[in-house]
Amino acid sequence: MKSLLITVVLAAGLASGAVLAQSGPDVLKAKGCLNCHDMEKKKVGPSFKDVAAKHKGDKSQAPAIVEKIKGGKGHPKVAASDAELKAAVETVLSAK
């Protein structure tokens, strides 16, 4: 009976679209960000360190960056949840 209840609760959570967000570094790896970006040096795209320096002290840019990545405007579109993108962007903006 207990296992049936757990199964029902998990199924309801999945049906409602509940997604467990990954940590920022995990998202960067899983979504292929590291194919074009590196923490220290420029690849196809700018280094995460350069992106963080460009937006230093202006954390209000995070939602705009998330939308840019999500919408594919000026950056390849990334298939990820808003929570995953937010975690990835926060990781990038905190690079030193």
C-alpha positions as a Python dict, from the first residue, in 0.01 Angstrom:
ca = {
    (1, 'M'): (0, 0, 0),
    (2, 'K'): (282, 239, 90),
    (3, 'S'): (460, 178, -242),
    (4, 'L'): (136, 241, -431),
    (5, 'L'): (97, 577, -257),
    (6, 'I'): (455, 674, -342),
    (7, 'T'): (400, 573, -705),
    (8, 'V'): (82, 779, -727),
    (9, 'V'): (249, 1085, -573),
    (10, 'L'): (548, 1059, -809),
    (11, 'A'): (321, 1015, -1112),
    (12, 'A'): (116, 1317, -1010),
    (13, 'G'): (432, 1524, -976),
    (14, 'L'): (555, 1423, -1319),
    (15, 'A'): (213, 1479, -1476),
    (16, 'S'): (198, 1830, -1335),
    (17, 'G'): (527, 1914, -1505),
    (18, 'A'): (736, 1922, -1191),
    (19, 'V'): (1101, 1920, -1290),
    (20, 'L'): (1395, 1891, -1059),
    (21, 'A'): (1634, 2167, -1157),
    (22, 'Q'): (1998, 2078, -1198),
    (23, 'S'): (2283, 2284, -1061),
    (24, 'G'): (2431, 2548, -1290),
    (25, 'P'): (2753, 2357, -1372),
    (26, 'D'): (2549, 2042, -1444),
    (27, 'V'): (2324, 2235, -1683),
    (28, 'L'): (2624, 2385, -1861),
    (29, 'K'): (2757, 2034, -1923),
    (30, 'A'): (2426, 1864, -2001),
    (31, 'K'): (2297, 2124, -2245),
    (32, 'G'): (2619, 2145, -2448),
    (33, 'C'): (2721, 2496, -2344),
    (34, 'L'): (3079, 2379, -2302),
    (35, 'N'): (3096, 2288, -2671),
    (36, 'C'): (3110, 2658, -2760),
    (37, 'H'): (3217, 2821, -2432),
    (38, 'D'): (3496, 2771, -2181),
    (39, 'M'): (3534, 2920, -1836),
    (40, 'E'): (3872, 3081, -1914),
    (41, 'K'): (3918, 3119, -2290),
    (42, 'K'): (3718, 3210, -2599),
    (43, 'K'): (3602, 2922, -2816),
    (44, 'V'): (3318, 2974, -3063),
    (45, 'G'): (3151, 3198, -2806),
    (46, 'P'): (3302, 3419, -2537),
    (47, 'S'): (3449, 3271, -2221),
    (48, 'F'): (3221, 3265, -1919),
    (49, 'K'): (3478, 3481, -1742),
    (50, 'D'): (3439, 3749, -2013),
    (51, 'V'): (3058, 3731, -1995),
    (52, 'A'): (3074, 3774, -1617),
    (53, 'A'): (3311, 4071, -1653),
    (54, 'K'): (3079, 4235, -1908),
    (55, 'H'): (2785, 4214, -1667),
    (56, 'K'): (2985, 4263, -1345),
    (57, 'G'): (2774, 4411, -1069),
    (58, 'D'): (2458, 4407, -1281),
    (59, 'K'): (2266, 4094, -1183),
    (60, 'S'): (1951, 4249, -1333),
    (61, 'Q'): (2075, 4128, -1673),
    (62, 'A'): (2019, 3761, -1581),
    (63, 'P'): (1652, 3745, -1696),
    (64, 'A'): (1741, 3910, -2028),
    (65, 'I'): (2025, 3662, -2084),
    (66, 'V'): (1791, 3371, -2001),
    (67, 'E'): (1539, 3498, -2258),
    (68, 'K'): (1812, 3541, -2520),
    (69, 'I'): (1925, 3182, -2474),
    (70, 'K'): (1570, 3049, -2453),
    (71, 'G'): (1450, 3235, -2760),
    (72, 'G'): (1752, 3174, -2979),
    (73, 'K'): (1808, 3543, -3056),
    (74, 'G'): (2179, 3601, -3110),
    (75, 'H'): (2253, 3265, -2947),
    (76, 'P'): (2156, 2911, -3047),
    (77, 'K'): (1828, 2810, -2884),
    (78, 'V'): (1877, 2586, -2581),
    (79, 'A'): (1609, 2334, -2486),
    (80, 'A'): (1601, 2368, -2108),
    (81, 'S'): (1357, 2471, -1839),
    (82, 'D'): (1355, 2826, -1706),
    (83, 'A'): (1497, 2700, -1376),
    (84, 'E'): (1784, 2525, -1554),
    (85, 'L'): (1864, 2830, -1766),
    (86, 'K'): (1851, 3056, -1462),
    (87, 'A'): (2091, 2826, -1274),
    (88, 'A'): (2330, 2819, -1572),
    (89, 'V'): (2323, 3197, -1617),
    (90, 'E'): (2380, 3256, -1246),
    (91, 'T'): (2681, 3024, -1261),
    (92, 'V'): (2822, 3209, -1560),
    (93, 'L'): (2766, 3553, -1404),
    (94, 'S'): (2941, 3442, -1085),
    (95, 'A'): (3258, 3341, -1275),
    (96, 'K'): (3574, 3517, -1162),
}
